[in-house]
Amino acid sequence: MNAPDKMAAFHAERMEGLGGSDIGAILGLSKYRTPVDVWAEKTGRVPPQESNLQMRFGTFAEEFVAQEYSAATGLKVQRFNPMLRHPTAPLIGHVDRLVVPEGQKVASHKSEIRTDCLLECKTANAFAAFNAEEWGEAGTDNVPTAYLVQVATYRILTGCRYADLAVLFGNHDLRIYHLWRDVELEQMIIAKATEWWQHHIVSDVAPDPVCDADVKLLYPKSVAAKTIEANEELLHKLAVLREAKAQAANYEAVADAAALGIKAALGDAEALVWQGETLATWKSSKPGSKTDWKAVANALAAPKEVIDQFTTETAGSRRFLMKD
């Protein structure tokens, strides 16, 4: 099977249940995906999430992190390729590695798991502010909740009682976290996954939006002349919105006035300093250029049919306006 076919098969399998990262998303723990994102993907409304540079680097670095884990612990690890499926709940997943038990040669044989410990390999940005708060000391179980839930899902699928999470921060700090089985957490995951899948996927009911991107995904176009009657809740939200925007405008006016005073004082200087420290800058950017291709085409006497051939229609956006 070639690479495109493998990727298509992988995406097809992902449509059959909720993976470890999906669980974090539907529980509202993911920084990158919402429940609406998961619903739209699993119901085929949007294509599977395309790999980006960060995701591809994580996959590339997985082998290195696994090797460093073995070097640090003296434990061998083994790949396990089959898709794992829960017998009753809509849970699926692939584990990064299985840890070979001490004194044994393999962690699995013919798709049978023969170990009590799995390994997940991650990479993290060493300079991100949230890392210092969400990642604890090596050897603890103090990891971001989304990863805690993801690893718990893989423990459910493998039957392993333990899991190690090896994380490479930047390119200089490898930490290994030890996560023990939490039966109560696993039961919650199974129950939530089953209920969420039945209600949102089987019954095809969209989750409530939690951000503006969700609303745009759910309702990309308006229906001409369609209206809804406001209720007390919506009237209250509209009043809150008006007040918030009024306050924001006041703060913006104060900020604009302060910025104007600073710019006026700077004149043609490009930096404001104090005791050798730069406090603000007002530098000229490099000049850019813009070509009016329509004017070029007209100047070259290109017929309208030629211009239309290279003109595409872009989808209109929905603009939210409050009326007085």
C-alpha positions as CSV (number, residue, x, y, z in Angstrom):
1,M,0.0,0.0,0.0
2,N,1.5,3.4,-1.0
3,A,1.6,6.4,1.2
4,P,-1.6,8.1,0.0
5,D,-3.5,4.9,0.4
6,K,-2.1,4.4,3.9
7,M,-3.2,7.9,4.9
8,A,-6.7,7.4,3.4
9,A,-7.0,4.1,5.3
10,F,-5.8,5.8,8.5
11,H,-8.4,8.6,8.1
12,A,-11.1,6.1,7.4
13,E,-10.3,4.2,10.7
14,R,-10.4,7.5,12.6
15,M,-14.0,8.0,11.5
16,E,-15.1,4.8,13.3
17,G,-14.7,6.1,16.9
18,L,-13.1,8.6,19.2
19,G,-9.3,8.6,19.7
20,G,-7.3,9.8,22.7
21,S,-7.0,13.4,21.4
22,D,-10.7,13.4,20.4
23,I,-11.6,12.7,24.0
24,G,-9.6,15.7,25.3
25,A,-11.4,17.9,22.7
26,I,-15.0,16.7,23.5
27,L,-14.2,17.3,27.2
28,G,-13.1,20.9,26.4
29,L,-9.5,20.3,27.3
30,S,-7.8,20.8,24.0
31,K,-6.1,24.0,23.0
32,Y,-6.4,23.2,19.3
33,R,-9.9,21.6,18.7
34,T,-13.4,22.0,20.0
35,P,-16.3,19.5,20.3
36,V,-17.7,21.0,17.1
37,D,-14.5,20.3,15.3
38,V,-14.7,16.7,16.3
39,W,-18.3,16.4,15.3
40,A,-17.8,18.0,12.0
41,E,-14.9,15.7,11.2
42,K,-16.6,12.5,12.4
43,T,-19.8,13.2,10.4
44,G,-17.9,14.0,7.3
45,R,-18.8,17.7,7.2
46,V,-15.2,18.7,7.0
47,P,-12.2,16.7,5.8
48,P,-9.9,15.1,8.4
49,Q,-7.5,17.5,10.0
50,E,-4.5,18.0,7.7
51,S,-1.0,17.5,9.1
52,N,0.9,20.7,9.8
53,L,4.6,21.3,10.4
54,Q,4.2,20.8,14.2
55,M,2.3,17.5,13.8
56,R,4.8,16.2,11.2
57,F,7.7,17.1,13.5
58,G,6.1,15.3,16.4
59,T,5.8,12.2,14.2
60,F,9.4,12.5,13.1
61,A,10.7,13.1,16.6
62,E,8.7,10.1,18.0
63,E,11.4,7.6,17.3
64,F,14.1,9.8,18.8
65,V,12.1,10.4,22.0
66,A,11.5,6.6,22.3
67,Q,15.2,5.9,21.9
68,E,16.1,8.5,24.5
69,Y,13.5,7.0,26.8
70,S,15.2,3.6,26.5
71,A,18.6,5.2,27.1
72,A,17.3,6.9,30.2
73,T,15.4,4.0,31.7
74,G,17.2,0.9,30.3
75,L,13.9,-0.4,29.1
76,K,13.3,-1.6,25.6
77,V,10.2,-0.5,23.7
78,Q,8.3,-2.0,20.8
79,R,6.0,-0.6,18.1
80,F,2.4,-1.8,18.1
81,N,0.7,-0.9,14.8
82,P,-2.8,-2.4,15.0
83,M,-5.7,-0.1,15.6
84,L,-7.0,-0.6,19.1
85,R,-10.8,-0.8,19.6
86,H,-12.9,-1.0,22.8
87,P,-15.3,-3.9,22.7
88,T,-18.4,-1.8,23.7
89,A,-17.5,1.9,23.8
90,P,-16.7,4.0,20.6
91,L,-13.0,4.3,21.6
92,I,-10.2,3.7,19.2
93,G,-6.5,4.6,19.1
94,H,-2.9,3.9,18.2
95,V,-0.3,3.8,20.9
96,D,3.2,5.1,20.2
97,R,5.1,2.2,21.9
98,L,4.7,-0.6,24.3
99,V,7.3,-1.1,27.0
100,V,9.0,-4.5,27.0
101,P,8.8,-6.0,30.6
102,E,12.1,-6.6,32.2
103,G,13.4,-10.1,31.5
104,Q,11.1,-10.5,28.5
105,K,11.9,-10.2,24.8
106,V,8.7,-8.6,23.4
107,A,5.8,-6.5,24.6
108,S,3.4,-8.0,22.1
109,H,3.1,-11.0,19.8
110,K,0.7,-11.5,16.9
111,S,-1.4,-8.5,18.1
112,E,-1.6,-9.8,21.6
113,I,-0.3,-7.2,24.2
114,R,2.0,-8.8,26.7
115,T,3.0,-5.9,28.8
116,D,1.5,-3.8,31.6
117,C,3.1,-0.5,30.5
118,L,2.7,1.7,27.4
119,L,4.8,4.7,26.3
120,E,3.6,7.9,24.7
121,C,6.1,10.3,23.1
122,K,5.6,14.0,22.9
123,T,7.4,17.1,21.9
124,A,6.7,20.5,23.5
125,N,7.8,24.1,23.0
126,A,10.3,24.9,25.7
127,F,9.6,28.6,25.4
128,A,5.8,28.5,25.6
129,A,4.5,30.3,28.7
130,F,2.0,27.6,29.6
131,N,4.6,24.8,29.8
132,A,6.0,26.1,33.1
133,E,2.5,26.0,34.6
134,E,1.2,22.7,33.1
135,W,4.2,20.5,33.2
136,G,5.5,19.4,36.6
137,E,8.8,17.8,37.7
138,A,10.0,14.6,35.9
139,G,8.9,11.4,37.6
140,T,5.5,12.8,38.7
141,D,2.1,12.6,37.0
142,N,1.8,16.4,36.8
143,V,1.0,16.7,33.0
144,P,-1.6,18.8,31.1
145,T,-5.1,17.4,31.6
146,A,-5.6,16.8,27.9
147,Y,-2.6,14.4,27.9
148,L,-3.7,12.8,31.1
149,V,-7.0,11.9,29.5
150,Q,-5.4,10.8,26.2
151,V,-3.1,8.4,28.0
152,A,-5.9,7.1,30.2
153,T,-7.8,6.3,26.9
154,Y,-4.9,4.3,25.7
155,R,-4.7,2.4,29.0
156,I,-8.3,1.5,28.6
157,L,-7.7,0.2,25.1
158,T,-4.5,-1.8,26.0
159,G,-5.4,-3.0,29.4
160,C,-2.1,-1.6,30.7
161,R,-2.0,-0.5,34.3
162,Y,0.8,1.9,33.8
163,A,1.9,4.5,31.2
164,D,5.0,6.5,30.8
165,L,4.9,9.9,29.0
166,A,8.2,10.9,27.6
167,V,8.3,14.6,26.6
168,L,11.1,16.4,24.8
169,F,11.1,20.2,25.6
170,G,12.8,22.1,22.8
171,N,15.9,20.1,22.0
172,H,17.6,19.9,25.4
173,D,15.2,18.7,28.1
174,L,13.7,15.2,28.2
175,R,11.3,14.5,31.0
176,I,9.6,11.2,31.8
177,Y,6.3,11.2,33.7
178,H,4.7,8.1,35.3
179,L,0.9,7.8,35.0
180,W,-0.8,5.1,37.0
181,R,-4.2,3.7,36.3
182,D,-7.2,5.7,37.5
183,V,-10.3,3.5,37.4
184,E,-12.7,6.4,38.1
185,L,-11.2,8.5,35.3
186,E,-11.4,5.6,32.9
187,Q,-15.0,4.9,33.7
188,M,-15.8,8.6,33.2
189,I,-14.1,8.5,29.8
190,I,-16.0,5.4,28.7
191,A,-19.4,6.9,29.8
192,K,-18.7,10.3,28.2
193,A,-17.5,8.8,25.0
194,T,-20.5,6.5,24.7
195,E,-23.0,9.3,25.5
196,W,-21.3,11.9,23.3
197,W,-21.0,9.5,20.3
198,Q,-24.7,8.4,20.6
199,H,-26.0,11.9,20.9
200,H,-23.8,13.8,18.5
201,I,-22.7,11.3,15.9
202,V,-25.4,8.6,15.7
203,S,-28.2,11.2,16.2
204,D,-26.3,13.8,14.3
205,V,-26.8,16.7,16.7
206,A,-24.1,19.4,16.7
207,P,-22.5,20.2,20.0
208,D,-23.0,23.7,21.4
209,P,-20.4,26.2,19.9
210,V,-17.8,27.4,22.3
211,C,-16.0,29.9,20.1
212,D,-16.6,32.2,17.1
213,A,-14.9,29.7,14.8
214,D,-17.5,27.1,15.9
215,V,-20.4,29.4,15.0
216,K,-18.9,30.1,11.6
217,L,-18.5,26.4,10.9
218,L,-22.0,25.6,11.9
219,Y,-23.7,28.5,10.2
220,P,-21.6,29.7,7.3
221,K,-24.5,31.3,5.4
222,S,-27.6,33.2,6.4
223,V,-31.1,32.4,5.0
224,A,-32.5,35.4,3.2
225,A,-35.4,37.1,5.1
226,K,-35.3,34.6,8.0
227,T,-35.7,36.2,11.4
228,I,-36.1,35.0,15.0
229,E,-38.0,36.6,17.8
230,A,-35.8,37.8,20.7
231,N,-36.4,36.3,24.2
232,E,-35.4,37.7,27.6
233,E,-32.1,35.8,27.5
234,L,-31.1,37.2,24.1
235,L,-32.2,40.7,25.1
236,H,-30.0,40.5,28.1
237,K,-27.0,39.2,26.1
238,L,-27.6,42.1,23.6
239,A,-27.6,44.6,26.4
240,V,-24.3,43.1,27.9
241,L,-22.8,43.3,24.4
242,R,-23.7,46.9,23.9
243,E,-22.3,47.8,27.3
244,A,-19.1,45.9,26.8
245,K,-18.6,47.5,23.4
246,A,-19.2,51.0,24.8
247,Q,-16.6,50.4,27.6
248,A,-14.2,49.0,25.0
249,A,-14.6,52.1,22.9
250,N,-13.9,54.3,25.9
251,Y,-10.7,52.4,26.7
252,E,-9.7,52.5,23.0
253,A,-10.2,56.2,23.0
254,V,-8.0,56.6,26.0
255,A,-5.4,54.4,24.5
256,D,-5.5,56.3,21.2
257,A,-5.1,59.6,23.0
258,A,-2.1,58.3,24.9
259,A,-0.5,56.8,21.7
260,L,-1.1,60.1,19.9
261,G,0.8,62.0,22.6
262,I,3.7,59.6,22.5
263,K,3.9,59.7,18.7
264,A,3.8,63.5,18.7
265,A,6.6,63.6,21.2
266,L,8.7,61.1,19.2
267,G,8.3,63.2,16.0
268,D,10.7,61.6,13.5
269,A,12.5,59.6,16.2
270,E,12.0,55.9,16.0
271,A,12.4,54.9,19.7
272,L,11.4,56.1,23.2
273,V,14.0,55.1,25.8
274,W,14.5,55.5,29.5
275,Q,17.8,54.9,31.3
276,G,19.1,52.9,28.4
277,E,16.0,50.7,28.0
278,T,13.7,50.9,25.0
279,L,10.1,51.6,26.0
280,A,8.4,52.0,22.6
281,T,9.3,52.2,18.9
282,W,7.7,53.9,16.0
283,K,9.7,52.7,13.0
284,S,9.1,53.0,9.3
285,S,8.4,49.7,7.6
286,K,9.9,48.8,4.3
287,P,7.9,50.1,1.3
288,G,5.7,47.4,-0.4
289,S,4.2,47.1,-3.8
290,K,0.8,46.1,-5.1
291,T,-0.1,45.3,-8.7
292,D,-3.6,46.1,-10.0
293,W,-3.8,43.1,-12.3
294,K,-7.2,44.1,-13.6
295,A,-5.9,47.4,-14.7
296,V,-3.0,45.6,-16.4
297,A,-5.4,43.3,-18.2
298,N,-7.4,46.3,-19.4
299,A,-4.3,48.1,-20.5
300,L,-3.3,45.1,-22.6
301,A,-6.8,45.1,-24.1
302,A,-7.6,41.7,-22.8
303,P,-11.2,40.8,-23.5
304,K,-13.6,40.3,-20.6
305,E,-13.8,36.6,-21.4
306,V,-10.1,36.2,-20.6
307,I,-10.4,38.2,-17.4
308,D,-13.4,36.1,-16.3
309,Q,-11.5,32.9,-17.0
310,F,-9.0,33.8,-14.3
311,T,-11.6,35.3,-11.9
312,T,-13.1,33.1,-9.1
313,E,-15.8,33.9,-6.7
314,T,-15.0,33.8,-3.0
315,A,-17.5,32.9,-0.3
316,G,-19.0,35.8,1.4
317,S,-18.6,36.3,5.1
318,R,-21.3,36.9,7.7
319,R,-21.1,40.3,9.4
320,F,-22.7,40.8,12.8
321,L,-24.2,44.3,13.3
322,M,-26.2,45.7,16.2
323,K,-29.0,48.1,15.3
324,D,-30.0,51.1,17.4
